[in-house]
């Protein structure tokens, strides 16, 4: 037992990231059933679709699960109302000011965790009254901070200044990565890319295969003028780079991005024109596994690594 397993009433301090177009009820319930904490990704769901996924998740697991909510969601009030009505007890918030909704969620008996990419926002989240913080390094896939602070740099800096539990994210897909993060001060880990390439992931099979095929250097953080995002370097990414080379205005980037790029790539499987959000750790993911296998492998790897580090005594 540690502060994260106690807070969420789970067996292992492993949280599955609530990724857009990837994290439906099948993945969330599978992770929770395997002893971690599954999260439904509300960022790609209309309110009533989210309600359906919450209800199906409740039927698929008796274990704790949560919902990840980007605070910039246009239907945020309705989303949070549904979460309260459906009795969800854990909410991870991101991409916005936690001060606005944390009191409302906590007043309804919900444990609140906020995702940050800097020390500054970790302190703001703590002041807002959240129960724990996810510190996400820029290795992570999807939307990220402009600071480009790596996970191993960010973790100890945040740990030094906060008093609430700390969850590490970005570049973690193995038990060894989990152990390293916890040595640096994390109480648990949030894992995204590894679960994106799982059997229960709602991502398109084309996208799953592209994750497995990724090598070191195949992803890049881009679109800082809009919202920074780490993408696989496909045709869409190269089109972005072409605009940068031309010193095109921000409006041209917005026009190129358009709407539903992430859905097109990650959910519909368009590997050329779609937005393919994945972390740098994809270079270490070589196969598709079930959520249960992923967690089992991580725990076995963690315990083996813990024994092996005793070799380094001086």
C-alpha positions as MATLAB code, in Angstrom:
seq = 'XXXXXXXXXXXXXXXXXXXXXXXXXXXXXXXXXXXXXXXXXXXXXXXXXXXXXXXXXXXXXXXXXXXXXXXXXXXXXXXXXXXXXXXXXXXXXXXXXXXXXXXXXXXXXXXXXXXXXXXXXXXXXXXXXXXXXXXXXXXXXXXXXXXXXXXXXXXXXXXXXXXXXXXXXXXXXXXXXXXXXXXXXXXXXXXXXXXXXXXXXXXXXXXXXXXXXXXXXXXXXXXXXXXXXXXXXXXXXXXXXXXXXXXXXXXXXXXXXXXXXXXXXXXXXXXXXXXXXXXXXXXXXXXXXXXXXXXXXXXXXXXXXXXXXXXXXX';
ca = [
       0.000    0.000    0.000;
       1.168    3.531   -0.747;
      -0.518    6.932   -0.970;
      -1.857    6.289   -4.500;
      -3.204    2.789   -3.920;
      -4.781    4.072   -0.689;
      -6.269    7.172   -2.352;
      -7.903    5.237   -5.193;
      -8.418    1.890   -3.363;
      -6.532   -0.028   -6.067;
      -3.964   -2.841   -5.959;
      -1.165   -1.294   -8.025;
      -0.154    2.390   -8.359;
      -0.648    2.275  -12.137;
      -3.096    4.668  -13.785;
      -4.140    4.316  -17.409;
      -4.170    7.738  -19.052;
      -7.555    8.976  -20.291;
      -6.545    9.419  -23.926;
      -8.846   10.799  -26.627;
     -10.210    8.204  -29.096;
      -8.374    5.454  -27.208;
      -9.798    5.202  -23.703;
     -13.335    3.855  -23.821;
     -15.031    1.721  -21.203;
     -13.474   -1.514  -22.502;
      -9.931   -0.308  -21.771;
     -10.808    1.473  -18.526;
     -12.654   -1.525  -17.086;
      -9.901   -3.959  -18.182;
      -7.231   -1.881  -16.439;
      -9.314   -1.572  -13.282;
     -10.053   -5.317  -13.273;
      -6.295   -5.966  -13.524;
      -5.562   -3.938  -10.409;
      -4.770   -0.506  -11.838;
      -6.975    2.555  -12.229;
      -8.742    2.800  -15.578;
      -9.800    6.192  -16.913;
     -12.444    6.922  -19.528;
     -11.224    9.689  -21.852;
     -14.052   12.252  -22.010;
     -12.134   14.530  -24.369;
     -13.410   12.745  -27.484;
     -16.962   12.062  -26.271;
     -20.230   13.965  -26.524;
     -21.952   14.138  -23.123;
     -24.433   11.322  -23.754;
     -21.689    9.122  -25.229;
     -19.716    9.639  -22.023;
     -22.767    8.676  -19.958;
     -23.066    5.463  -21.972;
     -19.390    4.609  -21.424;
     -19.654    5.280  -17.681;
     -22.693    3.011  -17.389;
     -21.025    0.250  -19.411;
     -17.858    0.578  -17.326;
     -19.880    0.174  -14.109;
     -21.332   -3.032  -15.554;
     -17.902   -4.300  -16.662;
     -16.030   -3.780  -13.383;
     -16.745   -3.601   -9.668;
     -13.363   -1.927   -9.128;
     -12.681    1.831   -8.946;
     -12.381    3.731  -12.242;
     -12.388    7.389  -13.192;
     -12.920    9.891  -15.988;
     -10.352   12.213  -17.533;
     -11.819   15.631  -18.385;
      -9.995   18.330  -20.395;
     -11.162   21.567  -18.759;
     -11.396   23.347  -22.117;
     -14.189   20.976  -23.179;
     -17.055   23.049  -24.678;
     -19.724   21.069  -22.783;
     -17.804   21.033  -19.504;
     -20.823   21.822  -17.284;
     -22.889   19.031  -18.792;
     -19.959   16.607  -18.687;
     -19.344   17.210  -14.990;
     -23.081   17.030  -14.229;
     -23.202   13.587  -15.865;
     -20.138   12.460  -13.895;
     -21.852   13.465  -10.647;
     -25.202   11.922  -11.647;
     -23.537    8.618  -12.557;
     -21.681    8.434   -9.262;
     -18.135    8.524  -10.639;
     -15.777    8.918   -7.679;
     -12.501    9.838   -9.399;
     -11.878   12.633  -11.923;
      -8.592   13.588  -13.570;
      -8.666   17.133  -14.975;
      -6.301   18.672  -17.487;
      -5.831   21.573  -19.923;
      -7.306   24.315  -17.794;
      -7.578   25.980  -14.403;
      -8.366   23.432  -11.647;
      -9.571   26.205   -9.342;
     -12.814   26.554  -11.318;
     -14.258   23.049  -10.924;
     -12.328   21.353   -8.092;
     -14.590   22.727   -5.302;
     -17.704   21.528   -7.167;
     -16.280   18.037   -7.698;
     -15.029   17.674   -4.128;
     -18.365   18.925   -2.770;
     -19.880   15.933   -4.575;
     -17.517   13.469   -2.937;
     -15.173   13.119   -5.922;
     -11.418   12.630   -5.659;
      -9.746   15.149   -7.989;
      -6.365   14.825   -9.708;
      -4.933   17.484  -12.029;
      -2.381   16.967  -14.809;
       0.438   19.538  -15.082;
       3.617   19.967  -17.098;
       5.440   22.463  -14.866;
       6.256   23.259  -11.241;
       4.277   26.500  -11.494;
       1.040   24.712  -12.385;
       1.678   21.941   -9.843;
       1.673   24.564   -7.103;
      -1.479   26.176   -8.499;
      -3.208   22.789   -8.582;
      -2.246   22.090   -4.987;
      -3.563   25.513   -3.953;
      -6.815   24.708   -5.787;
      -7.322   21.784   -3.421;
      -6.779   18.767   -5.676;
      -6.029   15.435   -4.011;
      -3.038   14.485   -6.194;
      -1.022   15.739   -9.138;
       0.126   14.107  -12.362;
       3.453   15.625  -13.437;
       3.804   14.919  -17.157;
       7.126   15.283  -18.942;
       7.313   16.370  -22.552;
       8.144   12.820  -23.673;
       4.430   12.102  -23.384;
       2.133   11.771  -26.366;
      -0.752   14.067  -27.153;
      -1.026   17.606  -25.809;
       1.786   18.759  -23.588;
       3.516   21.745  -22.049;
       5.517   24.339  -23.934;
       8.389   24.155  -21.450;
       9.724   20.843  -22.814;
      10.671   19.745  -19.298;
      11.473   16.041  -19.248;
       9.845   13.656  -16.788;
      13.039   12.929  -14.872;
      13.706   16.646  -14.467;
      10.130   17.607  -13.641;
       9.428   14.928  -11.009;
      12.002   15.883   -8.352;
      11.337   19.594   -8.838;
       7.619   19.102   -8.244;
       8.189   16.631   -5.390;
      10.367   19.197   -3.618;
       7.528   21.708   -3.385;
       4.233   19.823   -3.021;
       2.737   17.952   -0.085;
       0.110   15.847   -1.865;
       0.644   12.549   -3.742;
       2.554   12.734   -7.012;
       1.942   10.636  -10.122;
       4.583   10.507  -12.862;
       3.668   10.537  -16.560;
       5.547   10.720  -19.837;
       7.901    8.043  -21.128;
       6.772    5.251  -18.792;
       5.765    1.901  -20.274;
       7.736   -0.651  -18.239;
       8.218   -1.674  -14.631;
      11.764   -0.336  -14.780;
      10.451    3.055  -15.848;
       7.945    2.869  -13.021;
      10.675    2.100  -10.482;
      12.855    4.933  -11.783;
       9.967    7.401  -11.493;
       9.226    6.291   -7.937;
      12.880    6.586   -6.944;
      12.669   10.207   -8.107;
       9.712   10.863   -5.856;
       6.599    9.629   -7.632;
       4.009    7.711   -5.635;
       2.568    6.115   -8.774;
       2.651    6.309  -12.561;
       0.257    7.218  -15.348;
       0.761    5.190  -18.518;
      -0.612    6.223  -21.895;
       1.187    4.948  -24.994;
       1.559    1.369  -23.736;
      -2.206    1.147  -23.146;
      -2.955    2.807  -26.494;
      -1.327   -0.273  -28.022;
      -3.515   -2.686  -26.091;
      -6.141   -5.130  -27.282;
      -8.904   -3.263  -25.408;
      -7.885    0.166  -26.697;
     -10.571    1.762  -28.895;
      -7.899    3.065  -31.274;
      -8.032    1.908  -34.903;
      -5.901   -1.144  -35.700;
      -3.918    0.959  -38.198;
      -2.944    3.357  -35.417;
      -2.073    0.506  -33.070;
       0.231   -0.974  -35.707;
       1.848    2.418  -36.279;
       2.661    2.598  -32.548;
       4.304   -0.828  -32.652;
       6.264    0.206  -35.756;
       7.584    3.424  -34.158;
      11.311    3.805  -33.686;
      13.329    6.326  -31.703;
      12.916    9.774  -33.266;
       9.649    8.992  -35.057;
       7.641   11.457  -32.938;
       7.927   15.210  -32.453;
       6.347   17.923  -30.292;
       4.867   20.527  -32.626;
       2.130   23.178  -33.070;
       3.316   25.204  -30.068;
       1.568   28.280  -31.466;
      -1.759   26.489  -31.007;
      -1.678   23.688  -28.428;
       1.595   21.736  -28.280;
       1.114   18.120  -29.322;
       3.455   15.153  -29.863;
       2.765   13.384  -33.144;
       4.089   10.556  -35.265;
       5.899   12.020  -38.278;
       3.411   11.181  -41.019;
       2.269   13.217  -44.039;
       0.154   15.541  -41.884;
       3.183   16.253  -39.697;
       5.314   16.956  -42.785;
       2.641   19.385  -44.024;
       2.983   21.242  -40.720;
       6.761   21.380  -41.137;
       6.357   22.763  -44.653;
       4.325   25.672  -43.271;
       7.000   26.329  -40.658;
       9.688   26.376  -43.354;
       7.636   28.988  -45.235;
       7.234   31.009  -42.020;
       3.493   30.773  -42.567;
       1.212   32.736  -40.216;
      -0.640   31.094  -37.331;
      -3.867   31.266  -39.331;
      -2.417   28.866  -41.911;
      -1.607   26.348  -39.172;
      -5.175   26.605  -37.863;
      -6.541   26.095  -41.374;
      -4.331   23.051  -41.966;
      -5.282   21.515  -38.625;
      -8.982   21.945  -39.306;
     -11.354   19.755  -37.338;
     -11.329   16.135  -36.197;
      -7.716   15.401  -37.217;
      -7.150   13.219  -34.148;
     -10.345   11.252  -34.760;
      -9.344   10.785  -38.392;
      -5.977    9.328  -37.477;
      -6.404    7.547  -34.148;
     -10.011    6.341  -34.408;
     -10.590    6.045  -38.163;
      -7.077    4.863  -39.033;
      -5.969    7.440  -41.646;
      -2.196    7.199  -41.221;
      -1.463    9.883  -43.823;
      -3.809   12.787  -43.099;
      -4.751   11.988  -39.490;
      -3.222   13.319  -36.294;
      -1.380   10.417  -34.633;
      -0.703   11.305  -30.999;
       1.773    9.050  -29.205;
       4.728    9.351  -26.824;
       8.445    8.875  -27.379;
       8.255    5.586  -25.459;
       6.471    4.067  -28.487;
       9.962    3.114  -29.665;
       9.988    0.569  -26.822;
       6.551   -0.913  -27.610;
       6.885   -3.911  -29.918;
       3.556   -5.737  -29.649;
      -0.116   -5.537  -28.757;
      -1.086   -6.977  -25.374;
      -4.138   -7.102  -23.178;
      -4.401   -4.585  -20.351;
      -4.032   -7.455  -17.886;
      -0.792   -8.596  -19.543;
       0.569   -5.049  -19.598;
       0.018   -4.572  -15.868;
       1.285   -8.057  -14.996;
       4.442   -7.483  -17.061;
       5.023   -4.062  -15.482;
       4.758   -5.408  -11.944;
       7.071   -8.364  -12.710;
       9.585   -6.026  -14.373;
       9.335   -3.588  -11.450;
      10.067   -6.292   -8.882;
      12.965   -7.703  -10.921;
      14.492   -4.251  -11.377;
      14.157   -3.567   -7.655;
      16.231   -6.671   -6.930;
      18.799   -5.821   -9.607;
      19.543   -2.331   -8.277;
      21.072   -3.862   -5.160;
      24.068   -4.651   -7.416;
      24.870   -0.961   -7.409;
      25.708   -0.720   -3.710;
      28.954    1.129   -3.033;
];
